[in-house]
Amino acid sequence: MSSVLSSTKLSSTAVDFIDEPVLEALLQRNASSEEVRDVIAKSLSKEPLSVGETATLLAADDPELVEQIFHAARQLKRDVYGNRIVLFAPLYLGNECTNDCQYCAFRRSNRAVVRRTLDEGEIEAQVRALLARGHKRLILVFGEHPTYDAEYIAQCVRAVYSVREANAEIRRVNVNAAPMDHEGFAAIKAAGIGTYQIFQETYHHATYAKVHPKTTRKGDYLWRLDALSRAFEAGQDDVGLGALFGLYDWRFEVLGLVSHALHLQKHYGVGPHTISFPRLRPAAGVALDETYRVSDADFKRLVAILRLAVPYTGLILTAREPAEVRREVLAFGVSQIDAGSRIELGAYTEPGDAQCLEREQFELGDIRPLDDVMRELASDGYIPSFCTACYRLGRTGEQFMEFAIPGFIQNFCTPNALSTLMEYIVDYASKETYDVCLRRIQAELDKMPDGPRKQALVDRLRRIRETDQRDLFI
């Protein structure tokens, strides 16, 4: 552990659990077709995979076996999550940063980027603009800087929740920010956040040291690796992991993410609520190293393998990826995406869709409006969802790992997703999107058995469509 934060209290379970020699050795092993099929069968029973079992899937490069992995990922997605896709938007609130990450436009030595921190009035304006588009779920993003301490982040969370429109409000605020100590995590949790997301970026020690100078806050590998353990100990219900693919061998990073998920499960009784797997993207003032570039084919494999390895963890596919890649990868187990995203500071209140790299952390691959994404999802057989019912009813943490309890998807998840979809099309959708999504709602209703639950849902949908009643859920 470096001296930068050596006096700061770690969690009670603090240990560097990334056993690099073991992980590298696992990646050198060959796996027979029978071994791969055995691991696939275990995953379909909804059991989390061990690191070794995940490595067995990573060793499978025969096209027939890879297709079996894809098929299993599709099936597991349907079994655990149904055909729902949850939508959210990122809201960048400040890009001041004391770190010097070599892949990030916000790094402190980058003079090409425009620095800005939104004030309370600007935050309100951004939230109103997002509400006007139909968003209900946000993730607030901050640089790592003393300005953005726990008190400031908590204040921003409360400011977002305080914004109200006639029939709209933000119902869930997640946070992507610096690692905190126990007190900091507790203060932010008290403000009402959902998931606290921290990316390790890379689990490979030498690569981590190479791209994160030790003289910065982020240069302490263990402090960051231990962060979400501290979050759990401080009372945070849901946490999110992530790795930035392209910094090192993608297969090693998958094993790192699975190791992290298993560590949390072992010590805190619950794994991560979400896992993110963004690929490196161009950024202002950044010279990308293409040594470990992840191809589209390997990207599909890593998503499918993560789905099988951590069956009850939500997988987030970000707008870093081009629209055509997102559309294909969705089928392999993704449960959440952002849409209509802008990552320049203040961008939601400014006209036009052109990106300005000098104001972004990286270049987005999919900048389509939310309405376009909603229409495509419904056309492809998905239910676009803004549901937040479980969080507000206390179905969080261990309870929210979405164990595929018989009937849970049909009785709770699908009805609540359809209610939020009806809200969207009545209040915000274009005519074309309205028609496509209404057909999707009807198709889902047609699949439901008749009875009191279906009738109650039909009544909720009618009230949303014919009155100003909103936020109706079970």
Secondary structure, DSSP 8 states (H G I E B T S, - for coil): --STTTTS---TT------HHHHHHHHH----HHHHHHHHHHHHTT----HHHHHHHHT--SHHHHHHHHHHHHHHHHHHHTTEEEEEEEEEEE---S---TT-TTSTT-TTS---B--HHHHHHHHHHHHHHT--EEEEEE-SSTTS-HHHHHHHHHHHHH--BTTB---EEEEE-----HHHHHHHHHTT--EEE---B---HHHHHHHS-TTSGGG-HHHHHTHHHHHHHTT--EEEEEB-BTSS-HHHHHHHHHHHHHHHHHHHS---SEEE--B----TT-----TT---HHHHHHHHHHHHHHSTTSEEEE-TTS-HHHHHHHGGGT--EEE-S---STTGGGSS-----GGG-SS--S----HHHHHHHHHHTT-EEE---HHHHTT--GGGGS----TTHIIIIIHHHHHHHHHHHHHHT--HHHHHHHHHHHHHHHHHS-SSHHHHHHHHHHHHHHHSS------
